[in-house]
Amino acid sequence: MSMRPNKLWLIVFLTTWLAASQSIYFMPYEQKDALKTLINSINTATKSIDVAIYSFTNREIAKSLKNAAKKGVKIRIIYDYESNKDNTYSTIGYLSKYNHIQTCLLQGKKAKNRKYNGIMHQKLAIIDNHTIFVGSANWSKNAFENNYELLVKSNDGAMITKANSFFSKMFAQCQPY
């Protein structure tokens, strides 16, 4: 059974389009492309940016978020509670003072032995409910330049819906900074 040329073209187009909406960056080899893609996505945001990040010290990313907030983009950032107690290098103090940016701290769940809490170890960004970034990389200079990390960008609607639900649950449990 042969396909008509226009059907074949449509299948090729859709397959290419779907594949193009997914990107993966391996650092340190693709550090510049990974950082550029993340920052460009932040810079083009028009409505909202939700971030859950264990360690966030990268000033370049922080400046992009500040500029997005100045344009009226609503930004919510969940930081890990323990890693941001001493916020000498964290961006939490810098970003929390701007309008349109909400920052909060979240601990992991209490261990069964009740002796310690887990950590909020996410590396997640949801931009305009259209683009999601996930991976192993904290938002630090070291993670992008020296570590073996990965960053994935996707426009997959199901992933974004699931991430939004998870983020909302975490944000509801956060302690405002």
C-alpha positions as CSV (number, residue, x, y, z in Angstrom):
1,M,0.0,0.0,0.0
2,S,1.6,3.3,-1.1
3,M,1.0,6.6,0.6
4,R,0.0,9.7,-1.3
5,P,2.8,12.3,-1.4
6,N,0.9,14.9,0.7
7,K,0.3,12.3,3.5
8,L,3.9,11.3,3.5
9,W,5.0,15.0,3.6
10,L,2.6,15.6,6.6
11,I,4.0,12.6,8.5
12,V,7.6,13.8,7.9
13,F,6.7,17.4,8.8
14,L,4.9,16.3,12.1
15,T,7.7,14.0,13.0
16,T,10.3,16.7,12.4
17,W,8.3,19.3,14.3
18,L,7.7,17.1,17.3
19,A,11.4,16.2,17.4
20,A,12.4,19.9,17.1
21,S,10.4,20.7,20.3
22,Q,12.8,18.6,22.4
23,S,16.4,19.5,23.1
24,I,19.0,18.0,25.4
25,Y,22.3,19.7,26.3
26,F,25.2,17.9,27.8
27,M,27.5,20.0,29.9
28,P,30.3,21.0,30.1
29,Y,30.5,20.3,26.3
30,E,27.3,22.3,25.4
31,Q,27.4,24.8,28.2
32,K,27.1,27.9,26.0
33,D,24.1,26.5,24.1
34,A,22.4,25.3,27.2
35,L,22.8,28.6,29.0
36,K,21.8,30.6,25.9
37,T,18.7,28.5,25.4
38,L,17.6,28.8,29.1
39,I,18.2,32.6,29.2
40,N,16.5,33.2,25.8
41,S,13.4,31.3,27.0
42,I,13.4,33.4,30.2
43,N,13.8,36.6,28.1
44,T,10.9,35.7,25.8
45,A,8.5,34.8,28.7
46,T,5.3,36.9,28.7
47,K,3.1,35.5,31.5
48,S,4.8,33.3,34.0
49,I,7.9,31.5,35.1
50,D,7.9,28.8,37.8
51,V,11.2,27.5,39.1
52,A,12.1,24.8,41.6
53,I,15.9,24.7,42.0
54,Y,18.1,23.2,44.7
55,S,21.0,25.6,44.2
56,F,20.8,28.9,42.3
57,T,23.8,31.1,42.2
58,N,24.2,32.0,38.5
59,R,24.0,35.8,38.3
60,E,23.3,35.8,34.5
61,I,20.2,33.7,34.9
62,A,19.1,35.8,37.9
63,K,19.4,39.0,35.9
64,S,17.3,37.5,33.2
65,L,14.6,36.7,35.8
66,K,14.8,40.2,37.2
67,N,14.3,41.7,33.8
68,A,11.4,39.4,33.1
69,A,9.8,40.5,36.3
70,K,10.3,44.1,35.4
71,K,8.2,43.4,32.2
72,G,5.4,42.1,34.4
73,V,6.1,38.3,34.1
74,K,4.9,36.6,37.3
75,I,7.8,34.5,38.7
76,R,7.7,32.0,41.5
77,I,10.9,30.3,42.7
78,I,11.1,27.4,45.2
79,Y,14.6,27.1,46.8
80,D,15.7,24.2,49.0
81,Y,15.5,25.2,52.7
82,E,18.8,23.8,53.9
83,S,21.0,24.9,51.0
84,N,19.7,28.5,51.3
85,K,20.0,29.1,55.1
86,D,23.3,30.8,54.5
87,N,22.4,32.6,51.4
88,T,25.9,34.2,50.8
89,Y,26.0,32.9,47.2
90,S,22.3,32.2,46.6
91,T,20.2,34.5,44.4
92,I,17.3,34.3,46.8
93,G,18.0,37.6,48.6
94,Y,18.7,39.4,45.3
95,L,15.5,38.2,43.5
96,S,13.1,38.2,46.5
97,K,13.1,42.1,46.6
98,Y,11.6,42.5,43.1
99,N,7.9,43.0,42.3
100,H,6.4,40.0,40.5
101,I,8.9,37.6,42.1
102,Q,7.8,35.3,44.9
103,T,10.5,33.2,46.6
104,C,10.1,30.5,49.1
105,L,11.9,27.7,50.9
106,L,10.9,24.1,51.0
107,Q,12.3,21.1,52.9
108,G,12.0,17.6,51.9
109,K,9.7,15.2,53.7
110,K,10.6,14.0,57.3
111,A,12.5,10.7,57.3
112,K,10.8,7.7,58.8
113,N,13.2,7.8,61.7
114,R,12.1,11.4,62.3
115,K,15.8,12.5,62.6
116,Y,16.1,14.5,59.5
117,N,14.3,16.0,56.5
118,G,15.0,15.3,52.9
119,I,15.8,18.1,50.5
120,M,14.0,19.9,47.7
121,H,16.4,18.7,44.9
122,Q,14.4,19.7,41.8
123,K,15.9,21.4,38.8
124,L,12.8,22.6,37.0
125,A,11.5,25.6,35.1
126,I,8.1,26.0,33.5
127,I,7.9,29.0,31.2
128,D,4.5,30.4,30.1
129,N,3.0,26.9,30.5
130,H,4.6,26.2,27.1
131,T,8.2,25.2,27.8
132,I,9.8,23.1,30.5
133,F,13.4,22.7,31.5
134,V,14.5,19.7,33.6
135,G,17.8,18.1,34.2
136,S,20.6,17.4,36.7
137,A,22.1,20.9,36.6
138,N,21.7,23.4,39.4
139,W,21.7,27.0,38.2
140,S,25.3,27.7,39.1
141,K,28.3,28.7,37.1
142,N,30.1,25.5,38.1
143,A,27.2,23.3,36.9
144,F,27.2,24.8,33.4
145,E,31.0,25.2,33.0
146,N,32.7,22.4,34.9
147,N,30.3,19.6,35.9
148,Y,29.0,16.7,33.8
149,E,25.3,17.7,33.8
150,L,22.4,17.7,31.5
151,L,19.5,20.1,30.7
152,V,16.4,19.1,28.7
153,K,14.1,21.5,27.1
154,S,10.6,20.3,26.0
155,N,7.3,21.7,24.8
156,D,5.5,18.4,25.6
157,G,2.1,19.3,27.0
158,A,1.6,16.2,29.2
159,M,5.0,16.8,30.8
160,I,4.2,20.5,31.4
161,T,0.7,19.6,32.9
162,K,2.3,17.1,35.3
163,A,5.1,19.5,36.3
164,N,2.6,22.3,36.9
165,S,0.6,20.0,39.3
166,F,3.7,18.9,41.1
167,F,5.0,22.5,41.3
168,S,1.7,23.8,42.7
169,K,1.8,21.1,45.5
170,M,5.3,22.1,46.4
171,F,4.6,25.8,46.3
172,A,1.6,25.4,48.6
173,Q,4.0,23.9,51.2
174,C,6.7,26.5,50.9
175,Q,7.8,29.0,53.6
176,P,7.9,32.5,52.1
177,Y,11.4,34.0,52.2
